[in-house]
């Protein structure tokens, strides 16, 4: 289960806070939080998070950026391109802080009640919780939100809430969700992530359609002004109901947040250097190594930092679309992976900044990085003959080279695999045994920055008789093609949390293979993998969750569904030195929205930025 709904759209196994209730007894004591561990990081009397300054000054403007464009303020449906930052307008029942990713604390919900049999959950709403027009948030709004998200929202919601059978109002500030299927400890938490929409507003506006009419929200910000595809400005809600809720104290300090849209990352970086926006995450190793040595940075007006983090990094990879016949044989997929020379790329293109990714749960205890344990084998043995044999005895490691650029040894291995799969080279072309046609692969990209990485891969593929080509398209076209699974190979990331759960169905389960917009980008349709996914969803405790996750990881690894890429266990950030920051930083993130504008710093920086063309 991911930590927020927005993280899933654009994963957490939790136990009730108190788990010592004797068998047979029923404890429905309202709780302020639920957690994976023995207890949440913060007790019921906490006043604010550790990584905020509760006295942070409010005010000032922060300018951020986004790529592409937008044509909607509805982020919950499959249609349209939602504006960046729409999550600032909506609040959920509960939320996770950046220093306790295994817990969720009450937000709109003041408390939660969960029975021992996990058959339902009850949320008690804060009476002070209000929408921006001053109307109260009630159980009617919660029930309305659940029903509309499940029936009219992105297809993801139907699967994420598949085992939530009913939402019912018990009283104006008390709502109950009933569950079906085996006891599933993550379901109360999944429901806790529910964004609450205004029934009154959406009853007058079609939820299933895109809209550029700013919706009524309940979050710390609302839309102030915008121009579709160019910019959007959010303003802080002065009478925001949640300003004294412990999760929100010391956060969301900027008076206005502006997102400007740019064509691509190259243009966006130049805009940052010119002072046109304030803060940037850097995803490009090349730009991090070479792009930040400019006058303002040398003068100290722009700061940069490489900040280590403790969160799982998931799997970033070249993703094969196995709906294409040429990728159905795992020997072919494995052969193609031998043509990617990570060590050379890391040395020549990435300035040595990355480590090779091997696991779908990389940088966590969920990763299958050692031989299978007896507990894992109990899960895997009944599947013998239906899953790769290597799962039982070998540790998966991606193909490796010496970094010299001479990839001959791996290419020879690729040739042997392709021959075993029936492919033949005729006139320097790799010919399909089924169709007699040559293999051609289109790499669908959304960023020109990736072309320099794909090009060497294509050169190695050519040595195998494979014609590769790059097609870089605009964000809207890319999104539409990915939604419809119209690609050979794409670059994507399967993000993970420390507590995977229902969202794994959206990644790997047969039920998602034909669903437009699902995250089953690979096209997996395998009963054995379906079973392993359900093992994760039904895990009864942390130990069984880890065991089930590792078992699934092994099967995914040895099916060679992707060509693993790389990761870095740190965030690369840059900012114009106009901010104040808390003394403590959360270990699972940056905590950017706990920063504030330092008026004195901003006054010193602004005149210098004007000289570069900033208004």
N, C-alpha and C positions, 0 to 999 in steps of 0.2 A: 504494500500500500504506500503510495507516495504521500509526502507530507502535506500537499495542498492540491486541490482540484486543478488549479491553474498550472501547476507543474506537470500534471498529466496531459492536459490539453495541449499546450504550446510546445518512492513507491512506498508497511509498518505494522507489525504484529504487536498488539497491545493487550495487556492484562488490566483488570480493574486495579485501581490504586491500592485497595486493601484486598488481599487474596487469602486471608487466614480464616475465613468463615467456615465453620465445621460443616461437613457433608450433612445434608438434610435441613440445615438452617437456611433462612433466607435473610439476606442483609441488603435492604434497599436504601441504606443511608445515602443521601445526596452527596456526591463527591465533586470536588472542584476540578479534578483531572483524572485521566487514565494514562497508564504507562506500561512499558515493557518490563521495567525493572521492579525492584522491591517497592520502590516509592518514587514519585516524581522528584525532579530536582528542586522544585519550589513547593513549599507547603501551602496549606490553605490560607495562611495569613500573609503571604508575600505581597509586597507593595509595588514592586517593579522588578524587571529583569536585571540581571547582573551586568549586562553589557550596555546599559543605557545610562545617561545622565538625567536623573529625574527632574533636574532644574534647567535642562537645556533651554536656551531662549528660542522663541518662535519668531519666524520672520524670514524675509529674503526670498530670492528666487534660485532654483536650481534648474539648469538646462541639461537635458540628456538627449540621447539620439536613438533612432531606429532605422532599419533598412527597409526599403520598398515603399509601401503605402498602406492605406486603410480605407474601408468603405462601410464600416459598421461599428456600433458600440455594443453589439451583442456577441460576447465571446463564447456563448454556450451552444451555438448551433453550427452545423457544418458549412453553412453558406457564408460567403463573404470573407473579408480579411479584417478581423477586429483591430481596433486601435490599440497600440501599446499603452499599458498603464490602466486598462479598464478594471483590473483587480483592485485598484485604489478606491473604486466607487462602491464595492460590495463587501459585506462582512459575512462570515460563516458562523455556524453554531459554536465551533471550537477552533483552536489554531495551535500550531507548534512553534515555539521559539527557536532561534538559531543556535542555542546552546543546549538543547534537550530534544533531539530529533525523535526520540522514542516516546515522547509524551505529548499529549494535547491538553490544553487548558481552556476553561470556559471563556467564551467571548460574548456572542449574543446569548448563549446559554450560560446561566449563572452556575448551574450544577447539573449532574447527570446521575441517573440511577440504572444499574444493570443487575438483573437477577443472576443467580448462580448457574442456571441452565442456559443462559445467553440467548433466550428466545425472543427478547425484545430489549429496547432501550427507551428510557424516558428522559427528555430534556426539559429542564425548568428554565424558562426564558427570563432575562432581566426585564423588569418592568420599565426601566429607564431607556431601554433600547428603542431607537426611533429611526425612521427614514428622514431624509433631508428636508422634507416638508413638515416635519414635526409629528407626523402620524406614528402611532406605536407599532412596533413589530410584534405580531401576534402568532399564535399557533396556526391561524388560517393562512398566513403568509408562508409559514414553513411547509405546511401540507401542500399548498399550491406550488411552491418551488420544487418539491420532490416530484410531484406528479408531472409537471411540465418538463423538467429535465429528463425524466425517464421516458416520456412519450414523444416529446418534440425536440429534445436536445440532441447534441451529438450522439451518434450511435454508441459511443463509448459508455455513456451513462446507463444504457439499458443493461449492459454487461456488468458494469461496476456495482449497480444496485440490483442485480439479478436475484439475489437472495433476500432482498428487502421487499416484503410482500405488501405492506400496508403502512400508511402514515395516517394517524388519526388525532384529532384535537380532543384533549381531555378537559381542558378549560382554556381560557384565553391565553394563558402563559405556560401551558404544559402540553407537550406533544409526545406521542408514543409511536415508535417504529417497531413493527413486528417482523421477525425473521423466519426463514424456512431453511430446510436442509440440516446437515450435521452442525453441531455447535461450532461457531466460528467467532473467535475472540476479536477479530479485527472489525467485524461489522459495526459495532457501536462507534468505533473510531471513523470508519468510512462515512457513516451518517453524520458524524461530527464535522466533517469537512464540507457539508452541504452549504453552498452559498444561498443566502435568503433573499428572495426577490419580493418586490411589492406586488401583492395580488391586485390591489386597486389600479396600479399603473399599467401592469401588463394585461389586465382584463380589457383595457381600452386600446392596447397595442398588440399586434400579432407577434407572439413570441417566436414563431417559426420563420420569421422573415428578418432580413438585415434591416438596420435602422440607423440613421444619422441624427435621430432625435435623442439627445442624452437621456438615458433612463433614470428613473428615481432610484437612488441608492441609499446606503446606510453607512458607507465607509468614511474614512477621514478626508476624502477629497471628492469633488464633483467637477464636471466639465465647466470651464469658464469660456473658452473660445477654441475654434479649430478651423482648419481649412483642409478638406479631405486630401490625403496623399502628401501634404506638406508639413503640417504641424498640429499639435494639440496641446492645450494648456489646461491643467487642472489647478483648482484653487482649494486651499485648506478650508474645511467647514468649521467656521468659528465656534459654533455651538454643537460640535460633534459630541454625540452622546457618550462615546466610549473613551473620552480623553482621560478619565480617571480609572478605567479598568486596568488592572496591573499589567496585562499584556501590552497595553498601548501607552502607558506612562513613559515619557521621555522619547517617544518615537513620532515620526511624521511631523517634523519641526518646520519644514519649509512652507512658506505662505503659498508659493506657486511652484508647480513642476511642469516644465515644458519639454515635450519631445519633438525634435525636428527630424524629418525624414530625409535620408540620403540614398542615392542610387546603389552604392555598394560600399564595402568596408574601406577601400582605398580612398574614396572621396571623403568618407566619414573621418578617417584619420587626419587628413589634411585640414578638415574643418576643426577638429579638436586642437591641432597645433595653432590654428589661427585664433583660438579662443572663442569659437562659436558655441561650444558647450563645455560642461564642467567636469564630467566624470566618465571614465571609459574602462570597461573590461577589455583586455586584449587577448584575443584568441589565436593570433598569428605569431608563431615563433620568430619568423623573419622580421616582422614589424617590431616585435619586442626587442630583438637584438639590434636592429638598425634604424627604426623609425622614431625613436624618442630622444635622439640627440639633436635638439633644436634649441635656438637661443633662449626661449622662455624656460626650458627645462634646465639649461646650464645656469641661468640666473637664479634658479630656485623658485620661480613662480609656478612651475609645474612640478609636482611630486610623483614619483613612481615607487611601487612596492611589489615585492613577490611574497605573498602571504601563504604559508602552509595551512592546510586544512585537513580535517579528519573524516570527511564524508566519502562514501563510495563513489567511484567514477563511472561505473557501468561499462558498457561496451560501445566504443566508437569504431566504425568499421566500414569497409566497402561491403555493401549488402547485395547479395545475389537475389534476384526475383525468381524463385523456383517455379513460378507459374509459367516461365519460359522453358520450353522443352530442353534447350541446350544446357540448362542448369539443374536438371532433375537428378542426374547421377552424382552422388557425393564424391566419386573419384575425379570427376571433371572439376568440381568445385575445389577440391584439394589441390589438383594440378595447377589451377589458375592462381591459387594462393602462393605457390612456389615462385611465381613470377614477380611478386612484390618484394622488393629489397628494402626492408625497413632500416637496417643498419646503415646502408649507404644514404638513404633519405635523411636519417637523423643527423648524420655527419655533414652532408652537403647542403641540405635544405633547412634543417631545423636547429642548427647551431648546438646540437647535442643536448637539447632541453628536455627531451621526452624519454619515457620508458615504454617498452612494448607491452601492450595489453594482451592478456591471455584468457581472462575470465569475464563472463558476463556480469559478475559481481565483484569486479576488481576493487582492490583497496578495502576489503572487508573480510570478516571471518566467514562469510557465506561462500567465498570462492573455493573451487575445487583445485587446490594447489598442492595437495599431497595425495598419496594412494587412498583409495576408498576405505572407509572404516567398516567394521562389521555391521554397524547400523545402516550405513548406506547400501551395503551389499544386500541386506534384507529387502530393501526397496527395489534394487536393480535386478536381482536374480530372477524374479518372476517374468522379467521382460527380456531375458536372454534369448537371442535369436531375432528379436524385434528392434534391438538397439545395437549400435556398433560394438564389436567385441572388445575394442581397445578400452572401452569404459571400465572394464573390470580389472585391468592390470596395468594400465599406463597413465602417466601424468601428461596432459596435453601441453604442448609448447609450440608456438608458431614457428614456421620455418625461419632459419637464422643464416646469416652470411657473415663474412669477415669485414664487410663495409667497404671493400675495395672497388665495388662496382662490377666485379667479375662474378656473375651469378650462375656460372655454367653448371656447377654441381646440382643446384636446385632445379635448373631447367631440365637437366637430364632426368631427374626424378619425375618432373612433370610429364615428360614425354612418355615414360613408362606407364604412368597412370592413364594417360589419354589413350595409349594403345590398348591397355587392358579394358578400357571402356568402349573400344571399337572405333575410335577416331583415327583417321589416317591423313598424312600430309601428302597432297597431290599438287604439284606445281607451286610449292611454297604456301599452300593454303590448307588449313586444318579442316577436313571434310567430315560431316556428320554421318554416322553409320545408318541413321534412320531416314534422313531426307536427301543425302547426297549433296547438301549445300554447305558452303564454307561457314565457319563460325565467325560472326561479327558481334562486337559488344559495344553498345553505346553507354558511356558514363554520363548520366544526367546530373548536372551541377547547378547550383543556384548562386555560387560565388566564383568569380574569376580567379580569386586567390588560390583556389584548389587546382587550377589547371596545371601549375608547375609541379604538383605532386602526382597528378594522374599521368602526365606525359611520360615520365620514365617507366612507369608501370606498363603503359601501352607499348613502349619500345621493347620491353622484355616479352610481352605477349606476341609481338610481331615475330620474334625469333621462334615462337612455337607455331607459327602459321596462322595466327589470329589477327584479324583486323579490328583494331579498337579506334574509337572516335570519341571526342568530347563534345557534348552539347550543353552549353551554359544558357539558361533561360532566366527570365525575370521572375521575381518571387511569386507573383500571382499564377503564372503558368506552371511553375514548379510545384506549387501547392496543389493545383488541380490535377497534375499528372500523378503525383504521389498518392493523392486521395483515391484515384482510379487505378492504381498499381500499373501505370503505363510507363514502365522503365525496364531496362536490363539490369543496370547496377547504379545504385545511389550511395552517397555517403550519409550515414545517419548514426545517431547515438541512441542506445537503449539505456535510459537512465534508471538507476536503482536506488533504493533507500536501504537502511539497515534492517528493514522489516518488510520484505516483499509479501504480496498477498494477491488480492483480486485482480490487480492490474496486470498480473502475469497472463491472465486469460487474453487480454487484449494484445499481448506481444506474441504469444506462441500457440494459442489454442485454436483448434480446427473451427470453432464457432465464429472466429473473427476473420477467417481467411478470405471470405467473399464480401465482407462488410466494408463498403467504401469508407475511407477515413480511419480505418482501424490501424493499429500499430503492428499488425502482423505483416510487416513489410516484406518478410522473406517468403511468405506464402506457405507456412508450415501447416500440414494437414496429416497429423500422425497420432494415432490412438495412444501410443506409448507416452508421447510427450504430453498429451492431454491428461493422462493419468498422473504424471509427475507434477503438472501444474496444480491439479486438484489436491495433491499431497501437501503442497505449500499452503494452499488456501485453508485446508482443514487442520493444519499443524496445531497441536494442543499446548505446546510450550516452546520456549526458546530453543531447547536442544533439538526437538523434532523439526523446528523450522530451519535450523542450520543444516541438519542432515538432509532434509528434503531439497533445500536450495542447492546444496552441493551435488546431489544426485542429478537434478535437472541441468545444472551447469555442465557436468561431464557429458551428458547426452547431446546438449547443444554444441559443445566444443567439438566432439568427434564426428558430428554430422557435417562439419565444415560449411555451415550456412553462410559464413561471412569471412572476409579477410580482415583479421583484427588489425587495428591501427595503433594508436599510442595514447598516452595519458600523462598528465603532470599533476602531482599532488599539491598544487598551490594555485592561488589566484593571482593573475598579473593585472594590476590596476594602475591607473594614472588619473590624476586630478589636479585641477587648478587650485592653488593653495588659498582657498577662501573659506574653508570649513573648520569647525571645531569637531573633535571626535572624543567619545568616551575613552577612559583609560583602559577598559577591558574590551577585548574583541571576542565574539563568539567563535567556537571552534568548528562550527559547521557552515560558516558563511562570513560575509564582510560586515553585515549589520549596517548597510549604508543608510537606511532610513532611521537610524539612531543618530546620525550626524546632524549638524546644524550649520547655518551660515554664521560665521564669525564676522561681525560687522567691521571690526578694525582691519582684519585681513582682507576682506572684500574691498574696503576703501583703498587699500594700497594696491591691490591687483587690478581693479577696474580701469584706472587711467592707462595702465600699460597695455591692457587688452584692447582698449579703443584704438591704440596706434596700429594694431594688426587688423583693424576693420570691424571689431566687435561693436555692436550697438549696446 
